[in-house]
Amino acid sequence: MELEDKKEILEKENEIVDEERTAQAEEEKRKRKIFEIEKKLGRHNNEKELKNKRNNKLMKYFALATNMVYILALPILIMLGFYLLLKRYLFKTDQPLVLIIFLIIGAVSGYWSLIKQVNNIK
């Protein structure tokens, strides 16, 4: 009797364990199906994240490239303005050599600023 009771208890426990395993397997299948459906909808799509990263990087370099024009042109324009002020108030005649020297100084300082900015990019 006791042996039969123990066998029945073991059989019931095995049935319970089998039911739990079946329920877990069904739950896993359900989760996989939900994941596949969400992936088709684009919720678990890493391509969009990669595309956004590429677009952000592209925009960063585009902004840098447009900024380079200002970095190069501004010192030259400042030196040209400085020359025009000197020409108006200090020089009696045109001084093309001074203009060329000022423009070269402006170009060199513009390139120097550009090199410093490019070296700081990460």
C-alpha positions in Angstrom: 0.0 0.0 0.0 2.6 2.4 1.0 4.6 1.6 -2.1 1.6 2.1 -4.3 0.9 5.5 -2.6 4.5 6.5 -3.2 4.3 5.5 -6.9 1.1 7.5 -7.3 2.6 10.5 -5.7 5.7 10.2 -7.9 3.5 9.8 -11.0 1.5 12.9 -10.0 4.8 14.9 -9.4 6.1 13.8 -12.8 2.8 14.9 -14.4 3.1 18.2 -12.7 6.7 18.6 -13.8 5.8 17.6 -17.4 2.9 20.1 -17.4 5.3 22.9 -16.2 7.8 22.0 -18.9 5.1 22.0 -21.5 3.9 25.4 -20.3 7.4 26.8 -20.3 8.0 25.5 -23.9 4.7 27.0 -25.0 5.7 30.3 -23.3 9.0 30.3 -25.2 7.3 29.6 -28.5 4.9 32.5 -27.8 7.7 34.8 -26.9 9.6 33.9 -30.1 6.5 34.5 -32.2 5.9 37.9 -30.6 9.6 38.8 -31.1 9.3 37.8 -34.8 6.1 39.9 -35.3 7.7 42.9 -33.5 10.8 42.4 -35.7 8.7 42.6 -38.8 7.1 45.7 -37.4 10.6 47.2 -37.0 10.7 47.4 -33.2 13.8 45.2 -32.8 15.5 46.4 -36.0 19.2 47.4 -35.4 19.5 48.7 -39.0 17.6 51.9 -38.1 20.0 52.5 -35.2 23.0 52.0 -37.5 21.5 54.2 -40.1 20.9 57.0 -37.5 24.5 56.7 -36.3 25.7 57.0 -39.9 23.5 60.0 -40.5 24.6 61.7 -37.3 28.2 61.1 -38.3 27.6 62.5 -41.7 25.9 65.6 -40.3 28.7 66.1 -37.9 31.3 66.1 -40.7 29.0 68.2 -43.0 28.8 70.8 -40.3 32.5 70.7 -39.8 33.1 71.1 -43.5 30.9 74.1 -43.7 32.6 75.5 -40.6 36.0 75.1 -42.2 35.0 77.7 -44.8 34.4 80.2 -42.1 37.6 79.2 -40.2 39.7 79.8 -43.3 38.0 82.9 -44.6 37.5 84.9 -41.4 41.2 85.6 -40.6 41.8 86.6 -44.2 38.8 89.0 -44.1 40.0 90.5 -40.7 43.5 91.1 -42.1 42.0 92.7 -45.2 39.8 95.0 -43.0 42.9 95.8 -40.9 44.8 96.7 -44.1 41.9 98.9 -45.3 41.9 100.8 -42.0 45.7 101.3 -42.2 45.4 102.5 -45.8 42.7 105.0 -44.9 44.3 106.5 -41.8 48.0 105.7 -42.0 49.2 105.2 -45.5 49.1 108.0 -48.1 49.2 105.6 -51.1 48.4 102.0 -51.8 50.8 99.5 -50.3 50.3 96.2 -52.3 53.2 94.5 -50.5 51.6 95.2 -47.1 48.3 93.8 -48.4 49.9 90.6 -49.6 51.7 90.2 -46.3 48.5 90.7 -44.4 46.6 88.2 -46.6 49.3 85.6 -46.2 49.3 86.1 -42.4 45.5 85.7 -42.4 45.7 82.5 -44.5 48.4 81.0 -42.3 46.4 81.8 -39.1 43.2 80.4 -40.7 45.0 77.1 -41.6 46.5 77.0 -38.2 43.1 77.3 -36.6 41.7 74.7 -39.0 44.5 72.2 -38.1 43.9 72.7 -34.3 40.2 72.1 -34.8 40.7 69.0 -37.0 43.1 67.5 -34.4 40.5 67.9 -31.7 37.9 65.9 -33.5 37.1 62.5 -31.9 
